[in-house]
Amino acid sequence: MSPTAALIAAWGLTVAGVVLLRTAWRARAGGWRMAAGWLALAAGVVAWRGTGVAWDKAVAFGLLAPLPPALVLVAASARLPGRWRRAGPEPRTAIEPASNADRLWRGVGRTLLAGPLALAAAAGLCSALAVKAPWQEADRFILALFLLPLAWAAGAIWATTDARLARVAAGLGGLALAGFGAAAL
């Protein structure tokens, strides 16, 4: 197979896999569409290898190639404001939104909690792990550096999803103090 034909086959399998997965997820049923979608994406990786690239690049292309077709499908099914909106019932809010001034300060508070305070909590936790864990020094440092972005993300998710900002501030602040305190002792 020529590299051009392999490229066309790789994109075709990728698009077919994304469409099959989207229809299976939309119907809320697995079945043959789900299996065929995943198989098409896996076959797309093999087809990317046929374009003449090494296996590592073929796997990378196979993992990245579904993104553009998936974004097109998501954009095509998105609800747009105004006259372009699809027919259907309007989503209702459960509670009345707060005033603009209150929302502004809550947004600023959430940003400060999810950014610097979540980072401080993650850094405290990882510094305590890097200093006090019972492993070799290199292993402790690598594990701490690996867990830092994960712990920061977990703190940021908590800060942006919890309705009680005081609880988040107390939890993240306490974790930061405990972590740095344990590392200092």
C-alpha positions, -999 to 999 in steps of 0.1 A, spaced: 0 0 0 13 34 -9 18 60 18 -9 82 3 -34 53 4 -24 45 39 -29 82 49 -64 82 34 -72 49 51 -59 62 85 -81 93 83 -110 73 71 -107 48 99 -103 76 124 -134 95 113 -154 62 111 -143 53 146 -152 87 160 -186 87 143 -194 52 155 -184 60 191 -205 92 190 -236 74 178 -231 46 204 -227 72 232 -256 92 220 -279 62 219 -266 53 254 -259 18 243 -227 -1 238 -231 -30 214 -216 -33 180 -211 4 174 -190 8 204 -168 -22 196 -166 -12 160 -156 24 169 -128 13 191 -116 -13 166 -116 14 138 -95 37 160 -71 8 167 -69 -1 130 -62 36 123 -30 33 144 -19 4 121 -28 24 91 -7 54 104 22 29 105 16 22 68 23 58 60 60 52 66 64 65 102 78 46 131 55 29 156 59 55 182 48 82 158 20 60 145 6 56 180 9 93 186 -9 101 154 -35 75 162 -42 91 195 -42 127 182 -60 122 149 -95 116 165 -94 151 181 -103 172 150 -133 150 139 -145 148 175 -143 186 178 -163 189 146 -190 166 159 -192 184 193 -193 218 176 -221 206 152 -242 194 182 -236 224 204 -264 247 214 -258 281 201 -274 313 215 -299 333 197 -317 324 166 -294 295 157 -305 275 188 -319 241 182 -355 235 191 -362 220 225 -370 230 260 -350 257 276 -328 245 305 -341 257 338 -320 269 367 -326 254 401 -319 286 420 -318 322 412 -283 334 403 -266 358 427 -261 394 420 -233 405 398 -212 419 426 -215 387 446 -207 366 416 -176 387 409 -162 383 444 -170 346 444 -152 342 411 -122 360 424 -122 339 455 -125 307 435 -96 318 413 -74 325 443 -84 291 458 -79 271 426 -46 288 417 -22 299 444 -38 281 474 -43 248 456 -7 250 444 5 258 479 -14 228 493 0 205 465 35 219 471 32 213 508 20 178 504 47 169 478 75 186 498 65 165 528 65 134 506 99 143 491 115 148 525 98 122 547 90 92 525 110 61 534 125 56 500 157 66 483 162 103 477 158 101 439 126 80 442 111 105 466 119 135 445 106 119 413 74 108 430 69 142 445 74 159 411 51 135 395 23 140 420 26 178 422 5 186 391 -20 159 400 -25 172 435 -27 208 422 -54 197 397 -73 179 425 -72 210 447 -83 232 418 -112 209 409 -123 209 445 -120 247 447 -141 252 415 -168 226 423 -175 231 460 -202 257 469 -187 265 503 -155 285 497 -147 287 534 -145 249 536 -122 248 506 -100 275 520 -97 258 553 -90 224 537 -64 236 513 -48 260 538 -46 233 564 -31 208 539 -5 234 529 4 241 565 5 205 575 26 195 545 52 223 549 52 217 587 59 180 582 86 188 557 102 212 581 103 189 611 
